[in-house]
Amino acid sequence: MNDSLVIARRNLIRMSRIPEMILFGLIQPVMFVILFTYVFGGSMSVGGSTDPDVYKNFLMAGIFAQTVTFATAGAGAGIADDMHKGLIDRFRSLPMARGAVLTGRTLADLVQTALTLFVLAIVALIIGWRPGYAAPTNFGKVMAGFALLLLLGYAFTWIGALIGLSVRTPEAATSGGLIWLFPVTFISNAFVDSSNLPGWLQPVAEWNPFSATVQACRKLFGDPGLSPSDAWPMQYPVWASLIYSVLIVAVFRTLSVRKYRRANG
């Protein structure tokens, strides 16, 4: 753990010296919020209502989840860049825990994701998102929702770590980190009610780990648009989100550390 924290500190210092990384990471989700809210807000039906305020409050859980999962691309690109420059080989020559380099990187990305999520939540409140809009909630439940989002983001950064170790250039890691995320985030309940999807796509969306976290956040935030599906992840979304995220961390951390031991810079 000490080795991991040293590497995390190194990555945080590096991020602070390249402020445009943080700035661009903040601008993109804010643009998504504004575009989806004001471009699609009046044309989307949620629970039979096309009220823009209803869609605005329905949308935010999906935007929050999309934002934390898109950190995957940054994690992969950062690790691929370290590989490309030979830094990973230098780390492996040092007397440190073998998983510390990757754990430190993902912890640093988690801090950046938390900062982005904080700014995005402020923007959401400014444009009219209100926890408890459709059902009663409290501060503890809202914080639990954000904790689930950060756990999902942390889990997905391990997927990014494996991609970063598996490609030759940072550019390939960025592309590889995004190309699979689009179907994961859009074949879900994030932006539309999953019951409006074609019949064969509905089970895919309902059992999607991303959808489970979105459903859990809507439930904890008191947002409208909870999926009425009988699928287990939709009926017990908080447990489903926790189980999915922990499994993703366990599987992809194991694969990433194994890849790290054999990777060539």
N, C-alpha and C positions, 0 to 999 in steps of 0.2 A: 504494500500500500504506500509506503514511503517513496519507493521508486516511482510509482505511478503519479503521486502528487508532485514530485520534482519535474516529471515530463509534462504534466498538466500546466504547471507554472511556466515552463518554457514556452508552451504553445500560447498561453494567455498573453505573455509578454510579446510574443511575435505578433499576435493579433492586434495588440494595442499600438504597435509600431506601424501597422498597415491599416489605418482607420477606414480606408475605403472598403475593406472587406466587410466590416461591421455595418457601414453605411448602406452599401448595396444590399446586404442581407436584410436590412430594415425596410428599405424602399419597396422591394418586390411584394411582400405580403400586404403592405398598406395599399399598393396598387390593386391587388386582387380584391381586397375588401371594397374599395371604392367602385371598381368596375362591376363586380358581381352585384353589389347593392343597388347601384343606380342604373345599370344597363339592363339587368335581368329582373330586378326587384318587382316590377309591376306585371310581369308576364309569367311568373312561376306560381303554381298552385301548391299550397301546403295545407293538407287537411280540408281541401275544397275551397280554401280562401286564397284570393290573389292580392290581398292587402300587402303593400310593400313592407309595412312594419312587421307583419308576421314572417315574411320571407327573410327580412333582415335579421330577426332573432333566431330563425331556423338556420340561417347560413353560417353564423359565427363559429359554431362548434366545428363545422367542416373546414372553415378557413384556418382555425387554430390547429387542427390536426394536420392539414396539408402543410402548414408552415413548419411544424416540427419534423415532419417526415422529409421535407425537402433539404433538411440539414445533411441528409445522406450524401448528396452530391459533393458538398463541401468537405466532408470527412474523407471521402474517397480521393478527391483531388489533392487534399493536403498530404495524405499518406503516399499517394503516387508521386507527388513532387519530392518528398523526402527520399523516396526510393530512387528517383531519377537523378538526384544530386549526390547519391551515395551516403546520405546521412544515416539511413537505416543500417547500413553495414558498419558504420562507426558506432552506433548504439549497441549493435550486437557484439561488438568487441569489448564492451564495458561490463564490469561485474554487476549486473542488475537482473532483476526478475525478467524472464523472457516475455511475459505478457504486459510488462509495465509500459512499454512504448505505446502500444495500442490502447491500453486502458487510460493512460494519461491523455492521449489524443482525444478519445471519446469523452472524457470528463471535461476537457477544455471546450469541446463542441457543445456539451450540455450547458455550460455556463453561457455561451453565446446564444444558444437557443432560448434559454430562460430570459435573457435580456430582450431578445426579439419578441418573445411572447408577451412580456410586460408592456413593451411599447405598443404592440398590436392590440392588447386589451384596452389600453387608454384610447387608442383611435376608435375601437369598437364602441366604447362608451360615448365618445364624442358624437358619433354618427347615429346613436340611438339604441344600441344594444343594451338590454336591461336583464340581468339575471332575475329569475322569478317572474318573467313575463307571462308564462303559461301555467306555471305551477309553483307553489311555495318552495323556497329554498333558504339557505342561510350561508353565512360566511364560510363555515367549515366545509360544507358541501362544494361550494365554489372552489375553494382551495384544493379539495380532493380531486375535482375535475382537472384543474391545472396540473396536479401531480401526475395524474394518469397520462396527460398529454406529454409531459416531460419524460415519463418512463417509456412511452411509445417512441418518442424522438431518440432517446438513448438507445433503445433496441435497434432502431433502423440505422443508427450510425455504425453499428457493428456490421450490418450488411454493407454499408459504404466502405468500411475498413477492408472487408474481404475483396470488394471490387478493386479498391486502390492497390492492394497487394497483387492482384491478378492481371493488371494491365501494364503497359509499358510507359505511358505518358499521362500527365495530369489531364490533358484534353480528353483522352479516351476515358479516364475515370469520371470526368464530369458528364460526358454523354452516357456512359454506362450506368451512372448513378441516377440519371433522370428518365431514361427511356422506359424502364419498367415501372417507374413511379406513377406515370400518367394513367395507365389502366388500373393500377391499384387504387388511386385516389378518385378516379372518375367512375369506375364501376363499383359504386358504393352508395351510401345514403348521405354523402357529404353535401351535395349541391342540389339534389332532387330527391323526392320521396321514392324509396326503392320499390314501392308498389307500382310506380309508374313505368318501371323498366320492363322490357320484354320478358315473357314468362321464363325463358331459359336463363336469363341473366339474373333474375331475382335471387335464386339460391347462392349464386356466386357473390353477389353484393352482400347478402345477409351473413354469410360465413367469412367474409373478408375481415381480417384483424383490424384493418383501418376502420371499417364500419362499426365494429364493436366499441372502439374508443369514442367515435363520434356519438353513437347512441348513449354511451355512458355519460359523456359530457352534457348532452342535452338533458338527460335525466337529472344530473347533479346541478346543472345551471338553472333548471326549470324552464328550458326553452321549448317552443312548440315543435311539432313534427316528429314525435317519437314513432318509430316504425311499429305497426301493429302485428308484425310477423310472429309466427309461432316458433321460428328458429331459435335454438337455445341461446346463441350469442345476443339476439335481440331481446329475449326475455330476461336474461341475467347479464346485462352488458358490462357492469363493473367487474364481476368475476371473470367474464370472458376477456376483457381488456387486460386485466392483470395476468391471466394465464398465458395469453398470446404473447405479451411483451416479455415475460420471464422466459418462455420457451425460445423466443427469437434470440434473446441475449445468450442463453445457454448454448444453443446450437451454433450461432454465428461467431461467438467469442471463441469457442473451441476450434472451429474451422479456421478462423483468422490467425490465432496463435500458431496453429499447425502450419499454415501457409507462411507465416512470418519466419518460422525457423528454417524453411527451405528456400525462401525467396532470394533472388539475386538482384542486387541493386543495379 
